[in-house]
Every structure is written in structure tokens, then in C-alpha cells.
Amino acid sequence: MGVPDAIGMASTTGLLDPPFYLPQFEEAFRFVLDEYRLVPRDLAVFIPCAVRKPYSASPSHRLFNRVFDEVFTPGEYQVLIFGTCGVVPAELERMYPYAHYHYMLGNVHDPRVRRDFLEIETYRLTRFLLRTRDLYEHRLAYCIGLFREALVQAIARSGVEFDLLLPSDPVIRQVYDPDCPFPEGSLSRGEYLDELRAGLAQLARRDPLRMNGH
């Protein structure tokens, strides 16, 4: 079954293996990259995928989306979800296989799997950034850990610049706790969300159309 024909299909067994290895995810990425028509926007926001599906139902994404909508109207920005899923425009979150897998990279300690994820996701992000180079006036990423590492490498490989990469390193260092299972904490932390809110406001002030009242 082709990816477009599988939109909305029900999951029967679920996908439990690392999704970045699975052919369904490569096929879906090719559809997004080669066939799906993205609309130009003032802002592209890159955020990590979530364990709960669809992503917008997760507590973290609900928080993020509320912050986005405090500053920008929905027609001004494009949310792009990335990570173990590849790169997914938010409006395709219910498309197979994106709503039909369960995987959490943070619980995986096999160095080979983590290394493979970094290589595969860096490649996919690089391809996506090159494909969408001229679509967005501004780009902001909100991510930590291996997802952030993959994005940083993809920015370097593609030469596509981001206005902001948040949380900033000083804020990450401020909340870092080496005794916690996830030392950098959660992107739902108040300190991180405050910086996201401030970063979005900063980009809104930079936009010449907004400054002229259009």
C-alpha cells in the first residue's frame, strides 16, 4: 500500500522496532520530500516527536502549540516534527506510519542504535532542509539531546541557517542535573518554555510585514 493511500488506516499490530530502520518510514519520508506540497510560511518551527500519538495529543505538544499560538497565527507558521519518525509536517501526523508506532529513543542505551539514529536522521533532516530552503522566512528549532545533535549536523551539511536553536546552551546548563535519568530535563520545563516564548516574540518583531501592521 502506498503512503498516500494509507492515510488514516488503523493500526493492527503496531510498529515497535526502531522506526528509523523501517522501510515504512523511509517510504513516508520520500512522500513528504518528493510529493507532498508544503506551503510557504513566515516561520518553520522544528520540534521533536512524542511517544503519544497523534503527536498533538501529547501533553508536551499541547504546551508547545499553545505557546506558538500566543505569538503567531496558525497561517503564519509551519510545525515540522522530527526525530525517530524522520521529518513530518504536523498536518500529516495521522498518516501511516506516523500515528502507528511506539518508540522512545531516550530509553535506548545501545551505542550502535543511537549512532545509527544520528546518521539516518541527520541525512533526512539535511535532505529536507535543502528541499525547503526557499519556503520559510525564519526557522526556529526547539530540541535537546540526540535530536538537537542531528539537527545541528544537518544545518552544517545543508548550509540552511536557523534564526534560533532553543533552549539555549546557557539555559540547558542552568537546569542540567547529572543525577537524573534525563540530565537535560524535559522541554516542558518552565525555563525552557519561557525561552521559547521569548524567542518567538523576538522573531515576530523581526518580521517586516508584522512591523508594518500587515
C-alpha positions in Angstrom: 0.0 0.0 0.0 1.4 3.4 -0.9 1.9 6.1 1.7 -0.9 8.4 0.4 -3.4 5.5 0.3 -2.6 4.6 3.9 -3.6 8.0 5.4 -5.9 7.3 8.4 -5.6 3.5 8.3 -6.0 1.7 11.6 -3.0 0.0 13.3 -3.4 -3.7 13.8 -0.2 -4.8 15.4 1.7 -1.6 15.9 5.3 -0.8 15.0 7.7 -1.4 17.8 11.1 -1.7 16.2 13.3 1.4 15.9 11.3 3.3 13.3 14.2 4.9 11.6 15.2 1.4 10.4 11.8 0.5 9.0 11.0 0.8 5.2 7.6 2.3 6.0 9.3 5.3 7.4 11.7 5.7 4.5 8.7 5.4 2.1 6.8 8.0 4.1 9.8 10.4 4.2 10.1 10.1 0.4 6.5 11.0 0.1 7.0 14.1 2.3 10.1 15.0 0.4 9.1 14.4 -3.2 5.3 14.5 -3.4 3.8 16.5 -0.6 3.3 20.2 -1.3 4.3 22.4 1.6 3.1 26.0 1.6 5.5 28.9 2.1 5.3 30.3 5.6 6.9 33.2 7.6 8.2 30.7 10.2 9.1 27.0 10.3 9.2 25.5 13.8 11.0 22.2 14.3 10.0 20.2 17.4 10.7 16.6 18.5 8.3 13.8 18.0 6.4 12.4 21.0 5.6 9.0 22.4 1.8 9.6 22.4 0.1 9.6 19.0 -1.1 11.6 17.4 1.7 14.0 18.4 -0.7 16.9 19.0 -2.5 14.8 21.7 0.7 14.6 23.8 1.0 16.9 26.8 4.2 18.4 25.6 2.9 19.2 22.1 -0.2 20.8 23.6 2.1 23.1 25.6 4.2 23.9 22.6 1.3 24.6 20.4 -0.3 27.0 23.0 3.0 28.9 23.1 3.2 29.1 19.3 -0.4 30.5 19.1 0.3 33.1 21.7 2.7 34.8 19.3 1.8 33.7 15.7 -1.5 32.9 14.0 -1.7 29.3 12.5 -1.4 30.6 9.0 2.0 32.2 9.7 3.9 29.2 10.8 4.6 25.6 9.9 5.2 23.0 12.5 7.7 20.3 11.5 8.0 17.2 13.7 11.3 15.4 13.6 13.3 12.6 15.3 12.8 8.9 15.2 9.9 9.5 12.8 12.1 11.4 10.2 10.6 14.7 9.3 6.8 15.1 9.4 4.7 18.2 8.7 2.3 18.4 11.6 -0.8 18.2 9.5 0.3 14.7 8.4 0.6 13.4 12.0 -2.3 10.8 11.5 -0.8 9.4 8.3 0.6 5.9 8.4 3.1 5.1 9.8 3.4 8.2 11.9 0.4 7.5 14.2 1.1 3.8 14.5 4.5 3.3 16.2 5.7 3.3 19.8 9.3 4.0 20.5 11.3 6.1 22.9 15.0 6.7 21.9 15.7 8.1 25.4 15.3 4.6 26.9 17.8 3.0 24.4 21.4 2.7 25.5 22.8 0.6 22.7 25.5 2.9 21.2 25.1 1.3 17.7 21.4 2.1 17.6 22.0 5.6 18.8 24.8 6.1 16.3 22.6 4.8 13.5 19.8 7.1 14.5 22.1 10.1 14.4 23.4 9.2 11.0 19.9 8.4 9.5 18.2 11.4 11.0 21.0 13.8 10.1 20.7 12.6 6.5 16.9 13.0 6.4 17.0 16.5 8.0 19.7 17.6 5.6 17.6 16.5 2.6 14.5 18.2 4.0 16.3 21.5 4.7 17.7 21.5 1.2 14.3 20.8 -0.3 12.6 23.6 1.7 15.4 26.1 1.6 13.3 28.8 0.0 9.9 28.1 1.7 10.4 29.9 5.0 11.4 33.4 6.0 12.5 32.2 9.5 13.4 28.9 11.2 13.4 28.0 14.9 14.2 24.7 16.4 13.2 23.6 19.9 15.0 20.4 20.9 17.7 18.8 23.1 19.8 15.7 23.2 20.4 13.5 20.1 17.6 15.2 18.2 19.4 18.5 18.6 22.7 16.9 17.6 21.2 15.6 14.4 19.7 19.0 13.6 23.0 20.8 14.3 24.8 18.4 11.9 22.1 18.8 9.3 22.3 22.6 9.4 26.1 22.4 8.9 25.7 19.9 6.0 22.9 21.8 4.2 24.1 25.3 4.8 20.5 26.3 5.7 20.5 28.7 8.6 18.3 28.8 11.6 17.4 32.1 13.4 17.2 30.4 16.8 18.1 27.0 18.3 16.4 26.7 21.6 16.8 26.1 24.5 20.0 28.0 24.5 23.1 26.4 25.9 23.2 28.6 29.0 19.7 27.7 30.0 20.4 24.0 29.4 23.5 24.3 31.6 21.3 26.0 34.2 18.8 23.1 34.5 21.3 20.3 33.9 21.2 17.6 36.6 23.7 14.8 36.1 21.9 12.6 38.7 18.7 12.5 36.7 18.0 9.8 34.1 17.5 12.6 31.6 20.0 15.3 32.7 18.8 18.0 30.4 15.3 17.6 31.7 12.1 18.0 29.6 11.2 20.5 27.0 8.1 21.1 29.1 10.1 22.8 31.8 9.1 26.3 32.6 12.6 27.7 32.0 12.7 26.2 28.5 9.1 27.3 27.7 9.8 30.9 28.8 12.8 31.0 26.5 10.7 29.6 23.6 8.1 32.2 24.2 10.7 35.0 24.2 12.3 33.6 21.1 9.1 33.5 19.1 8.3 37.1 20.2 11.8 38.1 19.0 11.2 36.6 15.6 7.8 38.3 15.4 9.4 41.7 16.0 11.9 41.0 13.3 9.3 40.3 10.6 9.0 43.4 8.5 5.4 42.6 7.4 4.3 42.4 11.1 6.2 45.5 12.0 4.3 47.4 9.3 1.0 46.1 10.6 0.2 43.7 7.7 
